């Protein structure tokens, strides 16, 4: 028997090509599709690819774990006025948490996904680290920054050295029916992107309207529930003004949303917690790194100060736009992830 790998197969082109690549490399492969919420997953494409490759495939019900580890924190975060990134949480606690436990129980040595990232061993620190995928337009190292050392040593990302174009070409050459399947753009449990409607259905609450204010406290209009608004938002505000206005703040206790000009969105300093360190051991002294505050933001140079309670203060050389509590902040040195945490305050 060869080295056994469990492959998380969503039915998309990325995980399908992941399975094909690992088979070519001589691994013993088994596919699994996770059922994470009540909307049943479309397993047909994953099952069809597994049959074509001649590997076993199963559907695993992880709805209870997903509700506890991903949806509950997501709801709490929005209700306190933050904007969470559930994909980061899901990767740590579901894909490389609950699913990795199942893989271990099934005798699998590794768990593989279709992420565009790489894993490297850092000899100088004796640590595993996530590295950026070679396709910069698809790099997903940001959403993998919370993986622990034990998770990284058992993870495989075969697509890290490919471009999306190469992945689709392989799928077409192999006759996969999902070769031209569109990538998912929204959070899996909110496919229409209406977060507020999901929150109301899930909690049974109605989030009341309140005042929209300018930065001097003057009432400009009425919002439709503060959970519907996120920092930097411009569209859908329902306010007329001589200059463009953006959401620059929210007060959940007061149920207000504050608008201001784009310049009001720029900040230099943040506080973060829930840190997981990657290429370096937990540091004790300040150091320099590049920090990224959103998935689509470019990382920027900053001073990093580890604090005694385990939190980390980051001060950028130049102000960054719309640093948002609830989002992940990830530190890089070249293409290696040094660590990642959650933004809790913007100073």
C-alpha positions in Angstrom: 0.0 0.0 0.0 1.2 3.5 -0.9 0.9 6.7 1.0 -2.8 7.5 1.5 -4.3 10.9 0.9 -7.8 12.1 1.5 -8.8 14.8 -1.0 -11.5 17.4 -0.1 -13.6 17.4 -3.3 -16.1 20.1 -3.7 -17.1 19.2 -7.3 -15.1 22.1 -8.7 -12.2 22.0 -11.2 -9.5 22.7 -8.6 -10.1 19.8 -6.3 -10.7 17.5 -9.3 -7.3 18.3 -10.8 -5.8 18.0 -7.3 -6.9 14.4 -7.2 -5.6 13.7 -10.7 -2.2 15.2 -9.9 -1.8 13.1 -6.7 -2.8 9.9 -8.5 0.0 10.6 -11.0 2.4 11.1 -8.2 1.6 7.6 -6.9 -0.5 8.4 -3.9 -3.4 6.2 -2.8 -6.3 8.6 -3.0 -9.8 8.8 -1.6 -12.2 11.6 -2.2 -14.6 13.2 0.3 -17.2 15.9 -0.1 -18.2 17.8 3.1 -21.9 18.6 3.8 -21.5 21.8 5.8 -25.0 23.3 5.9 -28.6 22.4 5.1 -28.4 23.2 1.4 -27.2 19.8 0.1 -23.9 19.9 -1.7 -23.8 19.3 -5.4 -21.9 16.0 -5.2 -22.6 14.8 -8.8 -19.5 16.4 -10.3 -17.2 15.2 -7.5 -18.6 11.7 -7.8 -18.3 11.7 -11.6 -14.6 12.8 -11.4 -13.9 10.2 -8.7 -15.4 7.5 -10.9 -13.4 8.6 -13.9 -10.2 8.5 -11.8 -11.1 5.1 -10.2 -11.0 6.4 -6.6 -13.4 5.9 -3.7 -15.7 8.9 -2.8 -17.9 9.6 0.2 -20.0 12.4 1.5 -19.3 13.4 5.1 -21.9 15.2 7.2 -20.2 18.0 9.2 -23.2 20.3 9.6 -23.1 20.3 13.4 -19.4 21.1 13.5 -19.8 23.8 10.9 -22.6 25.4 12.8 -20.6 25.5 16.0 -17.2 26.4 14.6 -18.0 28.7 11.7 -21.6 30.0 11.6 -21.9 30.8 15.3 -18.7 32.9 15.4 -19.7 34.5 12.1 -23.0 35.7 13.6 -21.4 36.9 16.8 -18.9 38.9 14.9 -21.4 40.6 12.7 -23.6 41.4 15.7 -20.8 43.2 17.5 -20.1 45.3 14.4 -17.2 43.4 12.9 -16.8 41.9 9.4 -15.5 38.3 9.7 -13.8 36.1 7.2 -15.4 32.7 7.7 -13.2 31.0 5.1 -10.2 31.4 7.4 -12.1 29.9 10.3 -13.4 27.0 8.1 -9.9 26.1 6.9 -8.6 25.9 10.4 -11.5 24.2 12.2 -13.3 22.2 9.5 -11.1 21.4 6.5 -7.9 20.9 8.5 -9.7 20.3 11.8 -12.7 18.0 11.8 -12.0 16.7 8.3 -8.3 16.0 9.1 -9.5 14.0 12.2 -11.6 11.9 9.9 -8.7 11.4 7.5 -6.5 10.3 10.4 -9.2 7.8 11.5 -9.4 6.4 8.0 -5.6 5.9 7.9 -4.8 8.7 5.6 -1.4 10.2 5.9 -2.3 13.5 4.4 -5.3 15.8 3.6 -5.2 17.6 0.2 -7.2 20.5 -1.0 -7.3 22.6 -4.2 -5.9 25.8 -2.7 -3.4 27.8 -4.7 -0.6 27.9 -2.1 2.5 25.9 -1.2 4.0 24.4 2.0 7.6 24.6 2.9 9.9 23.5 5.7 11.9 26.3 7.2 15.2 24.7 8.4 16.5 27.7 10.3 13.3 27.7 12.5 12.5 24.0 12.2 8.9 25.0 11.3 6.4 24.5 8.5 5.1 27.5 6.6 2.5 28.4 4.0 4.0 30.0 0.9 2.2 32.0 -1.8 1.0 30.1 -4.8 3.0 30.9 -8.0 -0.1 32.2 -9.7 -0.3 35.6 -8.0 -3.8 36.2 -9.2 -5.0 33.1 -7.4 -2.8 33.0 -4.4 -4.7 31.8 -1.3 -2.0 31.9 1.4 -4.0 34.6 3.2 -6.9 32.2 4.0 -4.5 29.5 5.2 -2.5 31.6 7.6 -4.3 30.2 10.7 -3.2 26.6 10.1 -1.1 25.2 12.9 2.2 23.3 12.6 0.4 19.9 13.1 -2.1 20.8 10.4 0.6 22.0 7.9 2.7 18.9 8.2 -0.2 16.8 7.1 -1.5 19.1 4.3 -0.9 18.9 0.6 -1.6 21.7 -1.9 -0.7 20.3 -5.4 -2.0 23.4 -7.3 0.5 25.7 -5.6 2.8 25.6 -8.6 0.1 25.9 -11.3 -1.9 28.7 -12.8 -5.6 28.6 -13.0 -5.3 28.4 -16.8 -3.0 25.3 -16.5 -5.5 23.7 -14.1 -8.4 24.1 -16.5 -6.3 22.8 -19.4 -5.5 19.6 -17.4 -9.2 19.2 -16.6 -10.1 19.6 -20.3 -7.5 17.1 -21.4 -8.7 14.6 -18.9 -12.3 15.1 -20.0 -13.6 16.3 -16.6 -17.2 17.5 -17.0 -16.4 20.5 -14.7 -13.5 21.8 -16.7 -15.3 25.0 -17.5 -17.3 25.2 -14.3 -17.4 28.8 -12.8 -15.6 29.4 -9.6 -17.7 30.2 -6.5 -17.6 33.9 -5.7 -19.6 34.0 -2.5 -19.4 32.5 1.0 -20.7 28.9 0.6 -23.6 29.2 3.1 -24.7 32.6 1.7 -24.6 32.0 -2.1 -26.6 35.1 -2.9 -24.3 37.3 -0.8 -27.1 38.8 1.4 -25.5 38.5 4.8 -28.2 40.4 6.6 -31.0 38.2 5.3 -29.0 35.1 6.4 -28.4 36.6 9.9 -32.1 37.3 10.3 -33.1 33.8 9.2 -30.5 32.2 11.3 -31.1 34.2 14.5 -34.8 34.9 14.1 -34.1 38.6 14.8 -35.0 41.7 13.0 -32.2 44.2 12.9 -33.9 47.6 13.4 -33.3 50.8 11.3 -31.3 53.6 12.9 -29.6 56.9 12.2 -27.0 57.5 9.5 -24.6 60.2 10.8 -21.9 62.4 9.4 -18.6 62.7 11.3 -20.0 65.6 13.3 -23.0 63.6 14.5 -25.6 65.2 12.2 -28.3 62.9 11.0 -28.1 62.3 7.2 -30.7 59.6 6.8 -31.9 56.2 8.1 -30.1 52.9 7.7 -31.8 49.5 7.3 -30.0 47.7 10.1 -26.4 48.3 11.0 -25.3 44.7 10.3 -25.9 45.5 6.6 -23.0 47.9 6.4 -19.3 47.4 6.4 -16.3 49.7 6.6 -15.5 51.4 3.2 -19.0 50.7 1.7 -20.2 53.3 -0.7 -23.1 51.7 -2.6 -26.6 51.4 -1.2 -26.3 54.1 1.5 -29.4 56.0 0.3 -27.8 59.4 1.2 -27.3 62.3 -1.2 -24.2 64.5 -0.7 -22.1 66.8 -2.7 -19.1 64.5 -2.3 -18.8 60.7 -2.2 -19.4 59.3 1.2 -18.3 55.9 2.7 -19.1 54.0 5.8 -16.4 55.0 8.2 -17.7 53.6 11.4 -20.6 51.8 13.2 -21.9 51.9 16.8 -23.9 48.7 17.5 -24.9 49.9 21.1 -26.3 53.2 19.6 -27.4 51.5 16.3 -25.8 54.2 14.2 -23.8 54.2 11.0 -21.3 57.0 10.4 -20.3 58.3 6.9 -17.4 60.3 5.9 -15.0 61.1 2.9 -12.6 58.5 1.6 -9.8 60.1 3.5 -11.4 59.2 6.8 -10.9 55.5 6.1 -7.1 55.5 6.3 -5.4 54.3 9.4 -1.9 53.2 10.3 -2.2 51.0 13.4 -4.2 48.0 14.5 -4.4 45.5 17.3 -4.9 41.8 16.6 -5.2 38.6 18.6 -5.8 34.8 18.0 -2.4 34.5 16.5 -1.0 31.4 14.8 2.7 31.6 13.9 3.9 30.0 10.8 7.5 30.3 9.5 8.7 31.8 12.8 8.2 30.7 16.4 6.2 33.2 18.6 8.4 36.3 18.7 9.2 38.2 21.8 10.6 41.4 20.3 9.5 43.8 17.6 10.4 43.2 14.0 9.7 44.3 10.5 7.4 42.5 8.1 4.8 43.0 5.3 1.2 42.9 6.5 -2.0 42.2 4.6 -5.4 43.2 6.1 -7.8 41.8 3.5 -7.7 39.0 1.0 -7.6 41.4 -2.0 -5.3 44.0 -0.4 -1.6 44.1 -1.2 0.7 43.6 1.8 2.5 46.7 3.0 5.6 47.3 5.2 5.0 47.6 8.9 6.5 47.5 12.4 5.2 44.4 14.3 5.1 44.5 18.1 4.3 41.3 20.0 2.6 42.1 23.3 2.8 40.2 26.6 -0.7 38.9 26.4 -0.1 37.2 23.0 -1.8 40.0 21.0 0.1 41.8 18.3 0.2 45.6 17.4 1.0 46.5 13.8 1.9 49.9 12.6 2.1 50.5 8.9 4.7 52.8 7.3 1.8 54.4 5.3 -1.9 54.5 6.2 -4.0 51.6 4.9 -7.6 51.9 3.7 -10.5 50.4 5.6 -8.7 48.3 8.1 -11.7 46.3 9.5 -12.1 44.5 12.8 -13.0 40.8 12.3 -10.8 40.4 9.2 -7.5 38.4 9.2 -4.2 40.2 9.3 -1.4 38.1 7.8 2.4 38.8 8.0 4.8 37.9 5.1 8.5 37.7 4.5 8.9 37.5 0.8 6.4 34.7 -0.2 6.3 32.9 3.2 3.6 33.4 5.8 5.1 34.4 9.2 1.8 34.2 11.0 -1.8 35.4 11.1 -4.3 36.7 13.5 -7.7 38.6 13.8 -8.0 42.3 13.8 -9.8 43.4 17.0 -9.2 47.1 17.0 -8.1 49.9 14.7 -6.1 52.5 16.6 
